[in-house]
Amino acid sequence: MGQKSCVIGRAYGDKLIKLIPVSDWGSAVEVRREGDRDSVGFRKEAIYRFDQGLFDRLRAAFDGNDRKTLMRLWNSAQHDR
């Protein structure tokens, strides 16, 4: 995969994380946070195209514990495959 633009990772509890894809593992993607050397694997179903507006709305809903809005936003997000 090499260096690519950021993606949004959907972590446990619907937490969102801005990530950089490193390599494709088939059903998963190796990713890391910007500035980090360590990487982890995320299922492809938990990786979404990065959009700053969406990221900001997801963050506000997550921080505000607005589960209804958070679920609606996640359901509208496009996977990055």
N, C-alpha and C positions, 0 to 999 in steps of 0.2 A: 504493500500500500504506500509506503513512503510517507513523507510529510504531506499532510492534507489539512484542509480547513477544519475547524472545530465541529463537534457534534454535541448533542445533548444526551447524556446518559440518565436513564431512569433507574435509580437505585432503590434499595429496600425502603419501604414506607413512602414511596413516591417522591423521595428526595431527588432533586435534579443536580447534575454535575456537568460542568463544561469540560469536555474531554477532547483529546487529539488522538485519532486512530493511528495505530502503528502498523498492525498487520492483520490480515484476514485469516481466521482459523477455521473457516467453514461455517459452522453454525454459531460461531462467536467471533468477536473482534477484540484484538489486543489494543488497549487504550492506556493513555496516561494523562495526568493533569499537566497543564502548561507549566514548565519549569521543573517538573519532577522527572527523575531518571527512572523510577520504578514504574512498572506497568502492571495492569490486571486485565482479566478477561471479562467481557460483558456479552451476554446473549444478544444476537442481532435484533431480537424483538424489543430489546431495551435501549436501542440506539436510534436517535432521531436526528433529522436534518437540523442544523443550527440556524436559528432565526432569532436575532437579538430581541425583537418585540415579543415573540413567544416566550423566550427565556425570561424576560422581565415579568411578564404576566404570570408564568408558572411560579417564579420566585415569590411574587406578591401573594399568590394564592397559598403557596406552601407556608410562607412565613406567617400569614394570617389565619392559618388552619382552616381555610375555606375549602373543604373537601369536595363540595359540589362543583365549584368552579375548577378546581384542580383536575378532577376527573374529566370534565368537559374539555379542558385544554389538552390533556394527554390524549384523549380520544380523537381530537382534531389534528394532532401533530403527525407529520409524515415521517415514516421510517427512513433511515439512511442505509439503503442496501446496494 
